[in-house]
Amino acid sequence: MAKEEIKKLVENSKKVLDTNHDNFIKSIQDDLTSFKKKTLDRI
């Protein structure tokens, strides 16, 4: 493989990982918000 190809693959992988990371954080925050609401409703 040429250096250019490897560089492109690494950059694309980084973009995918960053997107997945952001989605994961949003999912966790949504779950936490939901949990807080359910807990307050029970009190």
N, C-alpha and C positions, 0 to 999 in steps of 0.2 A: 504494500500500500504506500501511496505517496504521502508525504507530510501534509499536503493540503487536504486530502481525504480524511486523514486522522483528525486534523484540526476541526474540520466540519462536523465529524461525528461527535467529537468532544463538546463542541458548542451546542449541537442539537441535544445531546444528552443533558447538558447543563440546563437548557431551557425546559426540557421535559421534567427534570427533577425539581426545578424551581416552581413550575406550575403545580406539580403534584404536592409539593410542600405547602404551597399557599392553600390549595384545596383541602389538605389535611388539617391545617390550622383552622380554616373556616369551619370545617365539619366539627372539630373539637369545640370551638366556641359556640356553635349552634347547639350542640349536645349539652353543654354546660348551661346555656341560657334556658333550654328546655327543662333541664333538671331543676334549676332554681325556681322556675315557674311552678312546676309540679310540687316541689317541696313547700313553697309558700301557699299553694292552694290547699294543701293538706293541713296546714297549721290553723 
